[in-house]
Amino acid sequence: MFSNYTGVQVFTPQETQIKSHKKLPVEAVLLIGEHLVDRAETLSVAESCTGGQIAVACTAVAGASRWFVEGLVTYANSAKVNRLGVTEQSLQENGAVSAVVASEMAQGVRQSAGTTYGIATTGIAGPTGGT
């Protein structure tokens, strides 16, 4: 995951087989944090369908301020455009739930936060289903 030095990784549900309702294990967050601290790297997140759950998981571990900089919940398309620099063209041509938009979200949060890595989530979540 951290071998891509552009700061952007895009995973689709087909590649990861991770359901949005599963919680990120604390052990995984601790390992990510230790890895980032060892390399003097930082992380920011832009979330849509996860509504801040990644940021909550990151800030739930002691010492996260050494590697976790910020999280943005950009649920509406207008927030993706205004806060993260996602292009209207990408939204119109690909839809909000696309690898193109997720990549633009990750790049936008990484640039605005000045972090080594940016992670973004976009999809359809909620009580009636998810992708």
Disulfide bonds with the S-S distance in Angstrom:
none
